[in-house]
């Protein structure tokens, strides 16, 4: 790739880095914002929903596609 040019790979990497930076900022900000809220009797529900949401984000961010090894005879993709 020539200097001062972006291809789709570089753009994808840049956007992925932006997403990681924004996610990190949200991870720091959300507990601070939520600490001032009193959920009252709904606290157990709020905690469990927050846990489910964090697990959803963790699973969504992983690449869960089956890996294809070099020389594999598996062709039903």
URZI-V873156 format. One record per pair of residues at least 24 apart in sequence whose ideal C-beta (glycine too) atoms are under 8 Angstrom apart, sorted by the first residue. I is the first residue (numbers start at 1). J is the second residue. D is the distance in Angstrom with one decimal. If there is no record, write none. Layout:
i j d
I J D
I J D
This chain:
i j d
23 57 7.8
